[in-house]
Amino acid sequence: MRKLHYHRIDVFTDRAFGGNPLAVFTNGRGIPTEVMQAIAKEFNLSETTFVLPPDDPRHDYRVRIFTPANELPMAGHPTVGTSFVLAREQLIKRCGVGDETTITLEEGVGPVPVRIEFRDGQPVYAEMTQPLPAFGPRFDDVRAAAEMLSLDPSDIAADVNLPIEVVSCGVPFLFVPLATLDAARRCRPRAEVMERALRDLKITEVFVFTREVEHEGSTVHSRMFAPLLGIVEDPATGGASGPLGCYLVRHGVVACQTEAAIVSEQGIEMGRPSFINIKIARDGVGEISSVKVGGQCYFMGEGFLEID
């Protein structure tokens, strides 16, 4: 019988029962892949992570990320949350300047740098650097987009300047602009319609947003649906937030000369308010040159699983 130690945290929040819950196993050595997948299904959280020694000794750790249904090459809230736990458990070297340090995690998309801020020796903020964006294809069937969200076509704010579009910074999401906050609140995903409508795009995750917000300081109000992955709705999606920021900058929703700071509020309809900070930088010719996603985390507890 092996006892597996895990930590439970809420990511992209500064308080209990907000944000996106995450389970982190800081010692994943020797756990078979099928057992990792079974554990993720047992926890039934959006994601569960397992920390392993790095393949490249220049990096800090390798991290494997599982939803209840499958393994992901990269995800935002697991990366931010796992880094927070490693810092809290003093499992990383403090080699930064002053009250911050940067580590490198190996994920399915390659090395992922994460900057961690400390206050009084404790981590208070973590920010990951995501791969640069890939845009396209676009989805032109507004009626089908509305149907898979149980909305009316008039609720979709898409036009030639604000398309329904796939954007990826490691993991692809279909971004659907909505006209109002009321439309966002009324979204009800229909898995069978999504499966049929998105089959040719090979997309399983749909991200909706509106420029109407509930909280002062937010830039957009967001929701993410992935019923085809066993996640009806996700309360905070860091892996989609980088592409969201790139979409908003590219299509002129958010002004960006050299750098834009964006806050996405998410999870409110689920009773788990989340606030995700996004930084998008542009180079001298206007191309996106940097994508960063960060936030706070709240430690909820720890425990053990006993596995034969």
PyMOL commands that set and color helices and strands:
alter all, ss='L'
color gray80, all
select helices_A, chain A and resi 33-43+76-88+142-148+153-155+181-186+191-197+227-229+238-250+268-270
alter helices_A, ss='H'
color red, helices_A
select strands_A, chain A and resi 2-11+20-25+47-52+61-66+71-72+100-107+110-119+122-130+134-138+165-168+172-177+206-210+220-226+231-234+259-266+274-282+288-295+297-307
alter strands_A, ss='S'
color yellow, strands_A
deselect
rebuild
show_as cartoon
